[in-house]
Amino acid sequence: MTLTRPITHHPDDGVLLAYATGTLGLAHRLVVGAHLETCPACRSRLGGFEAVGGVMLEAQAPVALASDALARVLATLDAPEPPPPAPRLTPASFPLGIELPKSLAGQGIGPWRWTAPGIEISKIEGLWKTRERCFLLRAAPGVTVPHHDHDGVELAQLLAGALVDENQRFEVGDCAQAEPGLRHQPHSDPEHGCICLIAIDGRTRPSHWTGRLIQRFIDI
Ligand SMILES: [Zn+2]
């Protein structure tokens, strides 16, 4: 994806460091990966973190292997082949109308489902019934997401349109990061709406009864 404007909102250093060291959960990795595809600045910062991580690994004292390590490895070689994975939808087959991030390649992507007035979501398979959730969100122009807070960090990468949250405007290529406990109520651009790739760690907590009602039905 080629952008014609500078990216002004990025994941913070803690998120990028976790990405570099492999400790960031898969849902958030997919969103950060999407951001890195469009953001040279974050790719550069990530390179610095990866270099630091490499130095830290080299500085660690070697750890002795368990006495049965070889036997356990050999046992896995004798184990039967796991069944082939079920066929999955690919981003190329997903009728989104926009270019999907390469970070979603190979991920199963569900169909758009009505979630709330003017809002549809598409779940990333395998990342819905877990603590970490990843999904695409499509909001019609001028739609307000129900007021909510959440247990963990929420990341939203803008793929189309624009989003306004906490008086900040996020456009294509931007990554909106909301910290745990932040109560917020983003709304989509009044002219274009928006499509975002979102990762949430933990539960969201709608502040209003309408949001709680919706949550009962869609388990977000
Ligand atoms: Zn960035």
Residues whose N, C-alpha, C, O or C-beta is under 5 A from the ligand:
A	BS01	ZN	H9 H10 C39 C42
